[in-house]
């Protein structure tokens, strides 16, 4: 019996495991260390650096499509998906306290889909009431393609955020700036838009240099004058007042040095009435006076070809000595008067008005010799007077 007990004890000793000391490595594969990467107690083994990085989650990429997204404490790089479309969205940061202090978190437009019209807003976590982004509760915005931000937590309640967009080429007439009203990535904004942001958009404002910065003087009231306060003072609006003597006023190019009224320009009705003694006639209204020819022409009798004319657009020759004057600007009625002249070295003749066919826009005439026969003179001249 005693021998049997000793035998059982020996068998038990052989079967029961004895905790072995950790394996001692004399050599290791390149870029590796001794570790236990299992989820339970086990002998150590060689673990490569790349495997360790995956275990520690130092580098990872989370692709997010066109949707809102709340980032977690295991996210490291969160990016838009280049395979999908994009619309306006908000991504929410993890709680600062749930993220490793000093561990960077990147948010990147990997899909190159973000624009100023379709931005990505990155907001603090609403469940962390004290969380801040750069000390503020305002979000940051990516509003340019390939924009990116890096976030670093203090491990408690604040995220440091820095845009990773660098300056490159820009459209002409723009300034790389942020005029969004919140912390955001830079954009190429027109100079006018930047001035609107800095100085306001009120029409009639005047920009001036103040004591420490540029400012905008709001528009004054109707009739006020802009007054300079001289060097070291700001301009202002004033209402004109006071007394004085006018020594010279220029009116229509001539100096008026005595008390009087400056003449006004004659209108068309002034010219047609022809009674004003003060209105000044301008070239555009000179022809409206009754004494002025409203149309005149000099043309070749054989063809009706015009050599010189005023307000006669064309001459139509229907047969020998038969012509129609076509006016560019029509007469107001058919009671206008036309007089003519013939130049011809071979024959003498007169200009005769037609008995019918006259209108405000056209006047038929005849050229006849002294025997009363129509013929084509070398040159015909006609002038017409009346009201237009």
PyMOL commands that set and color helices and strands:
alter all, ss='L'
color gray80, all
select helices_A, chain A and resi 2-15+49-56+96-98+191-199+268-273+286-288
alter helices_A, ss='H'
color red, helices_A
select strands_A, chain A and resi 32-35+45-48+61-64+69-70+77-80+89-92+104-108+120-123+132-133+140-142+148-153+158-163+174-177+187-190+206-209+214-217+225-227+236-238+249-251+254-256+295-300+306-310+312-319+322-327+337-343+349-353+362-369+379-385
alter strands_A, ss='S'
color yellow, strands_A
deselect
rebuild
show_as cartoon
